[in-house]
Amino acid sequence: MATDLIDLAGHEQVVFCSDPDTGLRAIIALHSTALGPGLGGTRFHPYPSLDAALADVLRLSRAMSSKNALAGLAHGGGKAVIIGDPHRDKTPELLRAYGRFVESLGGRYVTACDVGTYVADMDVVAEETRWATGRSPERGGAGDSSVLTALGVFQGMRAVAQHVWGEPTLAGRRVGVAGVGKVGAKLTEHLLEDGAEVVVTDVDDAAVARLLERHPQVEAVADATTLAHLELDVFSPNALGGALDDDTVAALRARVVCGGANNQLAAPDTPDRLAERGVVYAPDFLVNAGGVIQVSDELHGFDMERAAGRTRAIFESTLEVLRTADAEGLTPAVAADRLAERRIAAGGSTPWLPGRADAVPQDGTATEEGP
């Protein structure tokens, strides 16, 4: 099954990493380096099997190719997963072993935080590799990438509001936020500042309690199923993937779906089903690119204003995708995929290699031409 998955995915390189001394089991997948080194986070998750981990990393890395292309980055698509329970299995020794595997790829893969990994973890990984981003400011990094991920999702949501209701604001709209972890909590704050009414849910009761303590005007419901059944203007998935399954799509009463979770679509026909129900879907890999914009800027000597400015451009990118979808009779998901494919093709099809003129110099600094 594992071989079949790799053959079907069309990836350039898939690396299985094992370090018996630390218990590390990881997979690094490079989908495309046509635009530059593969960039994508490291997910630490207790997958039930190696095949499940492989399926996830292949799907995630392919999505990163599209995300990085739509964000205008000189990066291809890459992703990594570490198999295990981050609360039980994560150790400094394991993270350093993982860093050595990243370093062994010679800059073809640039990593960052994802579900189950944090800034402090990237600081440890960076002890063994030059190609770890999302590090702490004290270690020369950009810090928590959820800051600009949330800003980008908010900009995408403003663009959908412009497209659907004629005004680039969520003021007076009711937004349901499923998942109030690193991204969802910050997105909620943007929405409240914009004048939206926000309803939230999360499997982590403590995360909800922390949010309500800061923002008592927010309403909370028991679970995502309850949230999907509410009268909402926008449904915003911000936890793990697969949020838009058959039951959720059938229950949705929102006009718009726009959130920060990766791989929200549970099935290939989900965009068609959403369109049939009159729901406008903002592709996740389009609107949640603020995080990769942030960590990619770290390779240039991080500048928050520069990175935030590029993240705000997600507003215009989202409008472009929605207008193209309407003009060509496509779903937004297909329109975004085609735009990403055109940008990748225009950037060339030659895999990135260390030493190319557009490479990040080997001392870890960067040029204006990009990594």
Secondary structure per residue as TSV (DSSP state, phi and psi in degrees):
chain	resnum	aa	ss	phi	psi
A	1	M	-	360.0	-41.1
A	2	A	H	-60.5	-44.5
A	3	T	H	-62.5	-41.2
A	4	D	H	-60.5	-42.1
A	5	L	H	-61.1	-44.6
A	6	I	H	-64.5	-44.3
A	7	D	H	-60.1	-39.7
A	8	L	H	-75.5	-24.5
A	9	A	H	-81.0	-21.9
A	10	G	T	70.2	32.5
A	11	H	-	-82.5	152.9
A	12	E	S	-73.3	-40.5
A	13	Q	E	-156.6	136.9
A	14	V	E	-131.4	122.7
A	15	V	E	-115.6	124.4
A	16	F	E	-96.2	127.3
A	17	C	E	-115.5	131.3
A	18	S	E	-142.4	130.3
A	19	D	E	-133.8	96.1
A	20	P	T	-57.9	-32.1
A	21	D	T	-64.1	-34.3
A	22	T	T	-106.4	-9.7
A	23	G	T	84.0	8.8
A	24	L	E	-67.1	129.3
A	25	R	E	-132.4	117.3
A	26	A	E	-144.0	161.0
A	27	I	E	-133.2	131.4
A	28	I	E	-113.2	125.6
A	29	A	E	-118.7	127.9
A	30	L	E	-109.9	110.5
A	31	H	E	-79.5	-49.8
A	32	S	E	-150.9	139.4
A	33	T	-	-122.1	26.2
A	34	A	S	-62.3	-33.6
A	35	L	S	-95.5	-10.5
A	36	G	S	149.4	-172.6
A	37	P	S	-56.3	141.2
A	38	G	E	-64.1	133.9
A	39	L	E	-127.4	128.9
A	40	G	-	179.5	157.7
A	41	G	-	-76.2	173.6
A	42	T	E	-109.5	119.0
A	43	R	E	-97.7	129.0
A	44	F	E	-110.1	110.2
A	45	H	E	-149.0	143.8
A	46	P	-	-81.9	72.4
A	47	Y	-	-62.9	143.3
A	48	P	S	-71.4	-18.1
A	49	S	S	-158.7	165.0
A	50	L	H	-64.1	-38.3
A	51	D	H	-63.3	-39.1
A	52	A	H	-64.2	-40.6
A	53	A	H	-65.2	-42.7
A	54	L	H	-63.4	-44.9
A	55	A	H	-59.1	-39.8
A	56	D	H	-69.0	-45.6
A	57	V	H	-68.6	-33.6
A	58	L	H	-66.8	-43.0
A	59	R	H	-65.2	-44.5
A	60	L	H	-66.4	-40.4
A	61	S	H	-69.8	-35.8
A	62	R	H	-63.3	-43.0
A	63	A	H	-62.5	-31.9
A	64	M	H	-67.5	-31.5
A	65	S	H	-60.2	-45.6
A	66	S	H	-67.9	-43.2
A	67	K	H	-61.3	-47.7
A	68	N	H	-67.7	-35.4
A	69	A	H	-67.0	-44.9
A	70	L	H	-66.6	-29.1
A	71	A	T	-80.2	-4.0
A	72	G	T	75.5	24.2
A	73	L	-	-90.0	150.3
A	74	A	S	-86.3	56.2
A	75	H	-	-141.0	145.6
A	76	G	E	-91.7	-166.9
A	77	G	E	-102.3	125.3
A	78	G	E	-143.8	159.4
A	79	K	E	-160.5	156.8
A	80	A	E	-138.0	150.1
A	81	V	E	-129.7	140.1
A	82	I	E	-109.4	127.9
A	83	I	E	-89.2	118.4
A	84	G	S	154.0	173.1
A	85	D	-	-89.9	113.8
A	86	P	H	-62.1	-27.1
A	87	H	H	-73.7	-25.6
A	88	R	H	-107.5	-39.3
A	89	D	H	-100.0	-15.8
A	90	K	-	-73.7	124.5
A	91	T	-	-136.2	158.1
A	92	P	H	-57.7	-37.8
A	93	E	H	-64.8	-41.3
A	94	L	H	-64.4	-43.3
A	95	L	H	-65.4	-37.2
A	96	R	H	-68.2	-37.5
A	97	A	H	-62.4	-40.9
A	98	Y	H	-62.4	-41.5
A	99	G	H	-58.5	-36.0
A	100	R	H	-66.9	-35.1
A	101	F	H	-67.1	-42.0
A	102	V	H	-59.6	-44.9
A	103	E	H	-63.0	-32.5
A	104	S	H	-65.9	-16.6
A	105	L	T	-84.3	-1.6
A	106	G	T	66.0	27.7
A	107	G	T	94.2	-0.3
A	108	R	S	-69.2	-22.2
A	109	Y	E	-128.3	127.8
A	110	V	E	-112.3	124.7
A	111	T	B	-104.8	171.2
A	112	A	-	-162.6	-171.3
A	113	C	B	-77.6	156.0
A	114	D	-	-154.7	-165.3
A	115	V	T	-57.2	126.1
A	116	G	T	88.3	-4.1
A	117	T	-	-128.6	149.8
A	118	Y	-	-136.2	176.0
A	119	V	H	-55.2	-44.9
A	120	A	H	-60.9	-34.0
A	121	D	H	-67.3	-41.4
A	122	M	H	-66.3	-30.5
A	123	D	H	-61.4	-38.8
A	124	V	H	-71.8	-45.9
A	125	V	H	-56.5	-39.5
A	126	A	T	-68.0	-12.2
A	127	E	T	-67.1	-19.4
A	128	E	T	-117.0	-6.6
A	129	T	-	-148.0	148.2
A	130	R	S	-81.5	-6.8
A	131	W	-	-109.5	35.4
A	132	A	B	-111.5	124.4
A	133	T	-	-116.0	-179.0
A	134	G	S	74.2	23.1
A	135	R	-	-79.0	170.5
A	136	S	-	-72.5	153.4
A	137	P	G	-57.0	-32.9
A	138	E	G	-65.1	-24.4
A	139	R	G	-102.1	17.0
A	140	G	T	85.2	13.9
A	141	G	S	-101.6	-175.3
A	142	A	-	-94.1	-10.4
A	143	G	-	83.4	-157.5
A	144	D	-	-65.8	116.9
A	145	S	T	-73.7	-9.8
A	146	S	H	-65.9	-19.6
A	147	V	H	-59.7	-52.0
A	148	L	H	-84.7	-21.5
A	149	T	H	-59.9	-47.8
A	150	A	H	-63.9	-40.2
A	151	L	H	-62.0	-41.7
A	152	G	H	-65.2	-41.9
A	153	V	H	-61.8	-41.0
A	154	F	H	-62.7	-41.8
A	155	Q	H	-65.1	-40.1
A	156	G	H	-61.8	-40.2
A	157	M	H	-66.0	-38.4
A	158	R	H	-61.8	-39.6
A	159	A	H	-66.4	-40.5
A	160	V	H	-65.4	-39.2
A	161	A	H	-60.4	-41.9
A	162	Q	H	-59.9	-44.3
A	163	H	H	-68.6	-39.2
A	164	V	H	-89.3	-44.6
A	165	W	H	-112.6	-2.6
A	166	G	S	86.5	1.7
A	167	E	S	-137.2	134.3
A	168	P	S	-83.0	54.4
A	169	T	-	-148.4	152.9
A	170	L	-	-102.0	9.7
A	171	A	T	-57.1	128.3
A	172	G	T	80.5	-3.1
A	173	R	-	-92.8	150.7
A	174	R	E	-101.3	118.7
A	175	V	E	-116.6	128.3
A	176	G	E	-100.1	119.8
A	177	V	E	-107.6	111.8
A	178	A	E	-96.7	106.0
A	179	G	-	103.9	109.8
A	180	V	-	-121.6	47.0
A	181	G	S	-81.3	-138.7
A	182	K	H	-59.7	-45.0
A	183	V	H	-84.6	-48.2
A	184	G	H	-59.5	-37.6
A	185	A	H	-66.6	-42.5
A	186	K	H	-69.3	-37.0
A	187	L	H	-62.0	-41.3
A	188	T	H	-57.5	-40.7
A	189	E	H	-65.6	-40.5
A	190	H	H	-60.7	-43.1
A	191	L	H	-64.9	-42.3
A	192	L	H	-64.3	-41.4
A	193	E	H	-63.0	-29.1
A	194	D	T	-83.8	-6.5
A	195	G	T	95.5	16.6
A	196	A	-	-82.9	157.9
A	197	E	E	-95.8	127.2
A	198	V	E	-119.6	133.5
A	199	V	E	-120.0	134.5
A	200	V	E	-128.3	162.7
A	201	T	E	-154.1	157.8
A	202	D	-	-163.8	146.1
A	203	V	S	-67.8	-19.7
A	204	D	-	-94.7	103.1
A	205	D	H	-60.3	-32.9
A	206	A	H	-65.8	-36.7
A	207	A	H	-64.0	-41.2
A	208	V	H	-64.9	-43.1
A	209	A	H	-61.7	-41.3
A	210	R	H	-62.8	-40.5
A	211	L	H	-67.1	-44.1
A	212	L	H	-66.8	-29.7
A	213	E	H	-64.8	-38.2
A	214	R	H	-80.5	-32.3
A	215	H	-	-134.8	78.4
A	216	P	T	-64.4	-14.2
A	217	Q	T	-75.3	-13.1
A	218	V	-	-75.2	139.9
A	219	E	E	-95.4	144.6
A	220	A	E	-122.6	143.1
A	221	V	-	-124.8	168.9
A	222	A	S	-67.6	-40.7
A	223	D	-	-158.5	174.3
A	224	A	H	-67.1	-30.9
A	225	T	H	-63.5	-45.2
A	226	T	H	-61.4	-42.3
A	227	L	H	-61.9	-43.1
A	228	A	H	-63.0	-28.5
A	229	H	H	-81.1	-10.6
A	230	L	S	-74.2	157.9
A	231	E	-	-74.4	103.7
A	232	L	-	-126.4	156.5
A	233	D	S	-87.9	-37.1
A	234	V	E	-134.8	133.8
A	235	F	E	-108.6	126.0
A	236	S	E	-124.8	99.4
A	237	P	E	-78.9	126.4
A	238	N	-	-135.9	24.2
A	239	A	S	-113.8	-135.1
A	240	L	S	-77.1	171.2
A	241	G	S	-71.8	174.9
A	242	G	-	75.5	17.4
A	243	A	-	-66.6	-29.9
A	244	L	B	-95.2	70.2
A	245	D	-	-88.0	179.8
A	246	D	H	-57.9	-44.7
A	247	D	H	-65.4	-42.0
A	248	T	H	-66.1	-44.8
A	249	V	H	-60.8	-41.7
A	250	A	H	-65.9	-31.4
A	251	A	H	-86.2	-22.0
A	252	L	-	-54.6	133.9
A	253	R	-	-117.9	5.1
A	254	A	-	-83.0	153.9
A	255	R	S	-85.7	-23.6
A	256	V	E	-131.8	141.7
A	257	V	E	-119.6	123.3
A	258	C	-	-156.3	113.2
A	259	G	-	-152.9	174.8
A	260	G	S	-93.5	-9.2
A	261	A	-	-65.4	144.7
A	262	N	S	-81.0	149.5
A	263	N	S	51.5	56.6
A	264	Q	-	-71.7	-26.1
A	265	L	B	-80.6	120.8
A	266	A	S	-79.2	-18.5
A	267	A	S	-148.1	156.4
A	268	P	T	-60.7	-28.9
A	269	D	T	-90.6	4.4
A	270	T	H	-59.4	-42.0
A	271	P	H	-59.3	-37.7
A	272	D	H	-65.7	-39.6
A	273	R	H	-67.0	-38.7
A	274	L	H	-63.8	-44.3
A	275	A	H	-62.1	-39.8
A	276	E	H	-61.1	-29.9
A	277	R	T	-91.0	4.2
A	278	G	T	77.1	20.4
A	279	V	-	-95.4	128.0
A	280	V	E	-89.6	118.3
A	281	Y	E	-104.4	123.9
A	282	A	-	-91.7	111.3
A	283	P	-	-51.8	133.1
A	284	D	H	-61.2	-41.1
A	285	F	H	-70.1	-11.9
A	286	L	H	-85.2	-49.8
A	287	V	H	-86.3	-20.6
A	288	N	T	-98.6	23.0
A	289	A	T	-79.9	-2.4
A	290	G	H	-58.8	-34.0
A	291	G	H	-65.5	-43.5
A	292	V	H	-72.8	-30.9
A	293	I	H	-60.8	-42.8
A	294	Q	H	-64.3	-49.7
A	295	V	H	-73.4	-30.6
A	296	S	H	-67.1	-32.9
A	297	D	H	-66.2	-24.7
A	298	E	H	-60.4	-30.3
A	299	L	T	-69.3	-12.8
A	300	H	T	-105.9	5.6
A	301	G	-	86.8	94.6
A	302	F	-	-59.1	133.5
A	303	D	-	-130.7	110.2
A	304	M	H	-61.5	-40.3
A	305	E	H	-64.6	-41.5
A	306	R	H	-63.8	-45.2
A	307	A	H	-67.6	-39.9
A	308	A	H	-64.9	-38.2
A	309	G	H	-61.8	-42.0
A	310	R	H	-67.1	-33.7
A	311	T	H	-68.5	-38.3
A	312	R	H	-63.4	-21.7
A	313	A	T	-67.6	-11.1
A	314	I	H	-59.9	-27.8
A	315	F	H	-56.7	-52.6
A	316	E	H	-69.1	-37.7
A	317	S	H	-62.1	-40.1
A	318	T	H	-67.2	-42.9
A	319	L	H	-59.9	-41.6
A	320	E	H	-60.1	-44.4
A	321	V	H	-64.7	-44.5
A	322	L	H	-66.1	-39.4
A	323	R	H	-68.9	-39.8
A	324	T	H	-63.5	-42.3
A	325	A	H	-59.4	-44.4
A	326	D	H	-66.6	-44.5
A	327	A	H	-66.3	-33.7
A	328	E	H	-104.6	4.9
A	329	G	T	66.8	37.7
A	330	L	-	-112.7	163.0
A	331	T	-	-77.2	154.7
A	332	P	H	-58.0	-32.6
A	333	A	H	-62.9	-44.3
A	334	V	H	-69.0	-41.5
A	335	A	H	-60.9	-41.2
A	336	A	H	-67.6	-41.8
A	337	D	H	-59.9	-44.2
A	338	R	H	-67.1	-38.3
A	339	L	H	-64.5	-42.1
A	340	A	H	-63.3	-42.9
A	341	E	H	-61.5	-39.9
A	342	R	H	-64.2	-40.3
A	343	R	H	-68.7	-38.5
A	344	I	H	-65.8	-43.6
A	345	A	H	-63.2	-40.0
A	346	A	H	-67.4	-26.7
A	347	G	T	-82.2	-7.8
A	348	G	-	106.3	162.7
A	349	S	S	-116.8	7.6
A	350	T	S	-83.8	122.3
A	351	P	-	-56.1	145.3
A	352	W	-	-72.0	138.6
A	353	L	-	-132.0	143.7
A	354	P	T	-54.7	136.7
A	355	G	T	101.3	-11.9
A	356	R	S	-64.7	157.0
A	357	A	T	-61.2	-27.4
A	358	D	T	-97.9	17.5
A	359	A	S	-79.7	155.2
A	360	V	-	-69.7	127.9
A	361	P	-	-54.9	152.4
A	362	Q	T	-68.8	-12.1
A	363	D	T	-83.0	2.1
A	364	G	S	91.2	-6.9
A	365	T	-	-80.4	178.1
A	366	A	-	-141.2	160.2
A	367	T	-	-108.0	168.3
A	368	E	T	-65.0	-20.2
A	369	E	T	-71.2	-16.8
A	370	G	-	101.1	163.8
A	371	P	-	-74.6	360.0
